[in-house]
Amino acid sequence: MRLAHPDAVRIIGRQRRKGSLMNSTSNEQPKTILLVGASRGLGQAMAIEFVKKGWHVVGTVRESGRTDLHALGEAYPDQVTIEPLDITEPEQISALHGRLSARAFDILFVNAGTANRDANAPIAEASTDEFARVMLTNTLGVMRAVEGFQDLVSADGLIGVMSSGQGSIANNTNGGFEVYRGSKAALNQSMRSYAARQANDPRAMVLMAPGWIRTALGGPNAPFSIEETIPTLVETLLAQQGTPGLRFIDRFGETVPW
């Protein structure tokens, strides 16, 4: 289920009039997040939450047409910048890096992800093309984005990616969603390797397991809505700032077994 974006924009507008957004007369430099995969679902909801907190959001969209993020950008042009990006295309990552090279971000968060069309099918029944597409998007593409934009994140910043509890090998007692699970487990392992190579990096690194949420990817049977989960997720993400090293956590900040 997608967040009702026009309602969300109206809610933010009411909060702005009540003074809940950052005071425009403040001398404090606004915080900025590079949010990869912000066109809809969890990413777009995260963009809304960061705007509510007074942050500047540079959000990427893969689609060429209008997305939910565009409505937020039109309502808050001083806080939202939209950039095109397909993380499965390395040259697009390089091109965006070039456009953003003069900027410094407090947070880089890569939310982009997908699933195979028959998500419940055993892995051996997945076509080669479907398996490659999911792994390219959920693992290789995400890590290319992390590596490609890491130097834009400040020394006291945070680098995070959207993982999943289904990427936990220890917690996999029921099976199912095998291709998706495998891609997220591979992502977790890749981030673990990345963190090991950056052992002296002072920045926080987060693998976020948001829970089963009603989105186009999560489906209508998921037990939680975007509205009740994303504010908690963002607060937990912000709380990780200033603590170096990699953590695999859920939206409440609890450790998820590898």
C-alpha positions as CSV (number, residue, x, y, z in Angstrom):
1,M,0.0,0.0,0.0
2,R,1.5,3.3,-1.0
3,L,1.4,6.3,1.3
4,A,-1.3,8.7,0.3
5,H,1.1,11.4,-0.7
6,P,-1.2,14.4,-1.1
7,D,-2.5,13.8,2.4
8,A,1.1,13.6,3.7
9,V,2.0,16.8,2.0
10,R,-1.1,18.5,3.6
11,I,-0.1,17.1,7.0
12,I,3.4,18.5,6.6
13,G,2.0,21.8,5.6
14,R,-0.1,22.0,8.8
15,Q,3.0,21.1,10.8
16,R,5.0,23.8,9.1
17,R,2.3,26.4,10.0
18,K,2.5,25.1,13.6
19,G,6.3,25.7,13.6
20,S,7.3,22.0,13.8
21,L,9.7,22.2,10.8
22,M,13.1,23.9,11.1
23,N,12.9,27.6,11.8
24,S,14.0,29.4,8.7
25,T,15.8,32.0,10.8
26,S,18.0,29.4,12.5
27,N,21.7,29.8,12.0
28,E,22.2,26.0,12.1
29,Q,23.2,24.5,8.8
30,P,20.5,22.2,7.6
31,K,21.3,18.5,7.6
32,T,21.2,16.7,4.3
33,I,20.5,13.1,3.2
34,L,21.2,11.5,-0.1
35,L,18.3,9.0,-0.3
36,V,18.7,6.5,-3.2
37,G,15.4,5.0,-4.2
38,A,12.9,7.6,-3.0
39,S,10.2,7.6,-5.6
40,R,7.6,5.6,-3.7
41,G,7.0,3.2,-0.8
42,L,9.5,3.2,2.0
43,G,11.9,5.6,0.3
44,Q,9.3,8.2,-0.4
45,A,7.9,7.9,3.2
46,M,11.5,8.4,4.5
47,A,11.8,11.5,2.4
48,I,8.6,12.9,3.9
49,E,9.8,12.2,7.5
50,F,13.2,13.9,6.9
51,V,11.5,16.9,5.4
52,K,9.3,17.1,8.5
53,K,12.5,17.2,10.6
54,G,13.8,20.1,8.6
55,W,16.4,18.1,6.6
56,H,17.3,18.7,3.0
57,V,16.7,15.6,0.9
58,V,18.4,14.7,-2.4
59,G,16.2,11.8,-3.5
60,T,16.8,9.6,-6.6
61,V,14.1,8.2,-8.9
62,R,14.6,5.5,-11.5
63,E,11.4,6.3,-13.4
64,S,11.4,8.8,-16.1
65,G,7.9,10.1,-15.4
66,R,6.2,11.7,-12.4
67,T,6.5,10.0,-9.1
68,D,5.2,10.5,-5.5
69,L,8.5,12.2,-4.7
70,H,7.7,15.0,-7.2
71,A,4.7,16.1,-5.3
72,L,6.9,16.5,-2.2
73,G,9.5,18.4,-4.2
74,E,6.9,20.8,-5.6
75,A,5.6,21.4,-2.1
76,Y,9.1,21.9,-0.6
77,P,11.4,23.0,-3.4
78,D,13.9,24.4,-0.8
79,Q,14.3,21.1,0.9
80,V,13.9,18.5,-1.8
81,T,16.0,17.9,-4.9
82,I,15.2,15.1,-7.3
83,E,17.9,13.3,-9.3
84,P,17.5,10.4,-11.9
85,L,19.4,7.2,-11.1
86,D,19.2,3.6,-11.9
87,I,21.7,1.8,-9.6
88,T,22.0,-1.1,-12.1
89,E,23.8,1.3,-14.5
90,P,27.3,2.1,-13.2
91,E,27.6,5.1,-15.5
92,Q,24.6,6.7,-14.0
93,I,26.1,6.4,-10.5
94,S,29.3,8.1,-11.8
95,A,27.3,10.8,-13.5
96,L,25.3,11.6,-10.4
97,H,28.5,11.6,-8.3
98,G,29.8,14.3,-10.7
99,R,26.7,16.4,-10.3
100,L,26.9,16.1,-6.5
101,S,30.7,16.3,-6.1
102,A,30.6,19.8,-4.4
103,R,28.2,18.7,-1.8
104,A,28.6,16.9,1.6
105,F,25.9,14.7,3.1
106,D,25.2,13.8,6.7
107,I,23.6,10.5,5.6
108,L,23.7,8.3,2.6
109,F,20.9,5.8,2.6
110,V,20.3,3.3,-0.2
111,N,16.7,2.1,-0.2
112,A,16.4,0.6,-3.7
113,G,15.3,-3.0,-4.0
114,T,13.1,-5.5,-5.9
115,A,11.8,-9.0,-5.8
116,N,11.3,-11.8,-8.4
117,R,7.9,-11.9,-10.0
118,D,7.0,-15.3,-8.4
119,A,8.5,-14.5,-5.0
120,N,7.2,-17.8,-3.4
121,A,8.8,-20.1,-5.9
122,P,11.8,-22.2,-4.9
123,I,15.1,-20.7,-6.0
124,A,15.7,-23.5,-8.5
125,E,12.5,-22.6,-10.3
126,A,13.6,-18.9,-10.8
127,S,14.7,-18.1,-14.3
128,T,18.3,-17.1,-14.8
129,D,17.2,-13.6,-15.9
130,E,15.0,-13.1,-12.8
131,F,17.7,-14.3,-10.4
132,A,20.3,-12.0,-12.1
133,R,17.9,-9.0,-12.0
134,V,17.2,-9.4,-8.3
135,M,20.8,-9.9,-7.3
136,L,21.9,-7.0,-9.5
137,T,19.5,-4.6,-8.0
138,N,19.5,-5.7,-4.4
139,T,23.1,-6.6,-3.9
140,L,25.5,-5.4,-6.6
141,G,23.6,-2.2,-7.4
142,V,23.3,-1.2,-3.8
143,M,26.9,-1.8,-3.1
144,R,27.9,0.1,-6.2
145,A,25.9,3.0,-4.9
146,V,27.5,2.8,-1.4
147,E,31.0,2.7,-2.9
148,G,30.1,5.3,-5.5
149,F,28.9,7.9,-3.1
150,Q,30.8,7.1,0.1
151,D,33.2,10.0,-0.3
152,L,30.3,12.5,-0.3
153,V,29.4,11.5,3.3
154,S,31.0,13.6,6.1
155,A,33.4,12.0,8.6
156,D,30.8,12.0,11.3
157,G,28.0,10.9,9.0
158,L,26.2,7.6,8.4
159,I,26.0,5.2,5.5
160,G,23.0,2.9,5.5
161,V,21.2,0.5,3.3
162,M,17.7,-1.1,3.5
163,S,18.2,-4.7,4.2
164,S,15.5,-7.1,5.5
165,G,14.9,-9.5,8.4
166,Q,14.6,-12.1,5.6
167,G,18.3,-11.6,5.0
168,S,19.1,-13.2,8.4
169,I,20.4,-16.7,8.0
170,A,20.0,-17.5,11.7
171,N,16.3,-16.5,11.6
172,N,15.4,-18.4,8.5
173,T,13.4,-21.3,9.9
174,N,10.5,-21.3,7.6
175,G,12.0,-20.8,4.1
176,G,10.1,-19.0,1.4
177,F,11.0,-15.9,-0.7
178,E,14.2,-17.7,-1.5
179,V,15.6,-15.4,-4.2
180,Y,14.8,-12.3,-2.2
181,R,16.2,-13.8,1.0
182,G,19.4,-14.7,-0.9
183,S,19.8,-11.2,-2.3
184,K,19.5,-9.6,1.1
185,A,21.8,-12.1,2.8
186,A,24.3,-11.4,0.0
187,L,23.8,-7.7,0.6
188,N,24.5,-8.2,4.4
189,Q,27.7,-10.1,3.6
190,S,28.8,-7.5,1.1
191,M,28.3,-4.7,3.6
192,R,30.2,-6.7,6.2
193,S,33.1,-6.9,3.8
194,Y,32.8,-3.2,3.0
195,A,32.9,-2.4,6.8
196,A,35.9,-4.6,7.3
197,R,37.8,-2.7,4.5
198,Q,36.8,0.5,6.3
199,A,37.9,-0.7,9.8
200,N,39.1,2.8,10.8
201,D,36.2,4.7,9.3
202,P,34.6,6.9,12.0
203,R,31.2,6.9,10.3
204,A,28.2,4.8,11.4
205,M,27.1,2.1,9.1
206,V,23.6,0.5,9.2
207,L,21.9,-2.5,7.7
208,M,18.2,-1.7,8.4
209,A,15.6,-4.4,8.7
210,P,12.3,-2.4,8.6
211,G,9.9,-5.3,9.1
212,W,7.1,-6.5,6.9
213,I,5.3,-3.3,5.8
214,R,2.4,-2.8,3.4
215,T,4.0,-1.5,0.2
216,A,4.0,-2.6,-3.4
217,L,6.9,-4.8,-2.5
218,G,5.6,-6.0,0.8
219,G,2.1,-6.7,-0.4
220,P,-1.4,-6.1,1.1
221,N,-1.1,-8.8,3.8
222,A,1.8,-7.2,5.6
223,P,0.9,-6.4,9.2
224,F,2.3,-2.9,9.4
225,S,1.6,0.3,7.6
226,I,4.1,2.9,6.4
227,E,2.6,5.5,8.6
228,E,3.2,3.6,11.8
229,T,6.7,2.3,11.0
230,I,8.7,4.9,9.1
231,P,8.8,7.6,11.9
232,T,10.3,5.0,14.2
233,L,12.7,3.8,11.5
234,V,14.0,7.3,10.9
235,E,14.4,8.1,14.6
236,T,16.3,4.8,15.0
237,L,18.5,5.7,12.0
238,L,19.3,9.1,13.4
239,A,20.2,7.6,16.8
240,Q,23.0,5.6,15.2
241,Q,24.9,8.8,14.2
242,G,28.2,9.2,16.0
243,T,28.7,5.5,16.6
244,P,31.3,4.0,14.2
245,G,31.1,0.5,12.8
246,L,28.4,-1.7,11.2
247,R,25.2,-2.8,12.8
248,F,22.4,-5.0,11.5
249,I,19.3,-3.7,13.3
250,D,15.5,-3.5,13.1
251,R,13.5,-0.3,13.1
252,F,13.5,-0.3,16.9
253,G,17.3,-0.4,17.1
254,E,17.4,-4.0,18.2
255,T,20.2,-6.2,16.8
256,V,19.1,-8.7,14.1
257,P,21.0,-12.0,14.1
258,W,23.2,-12.5,11.0
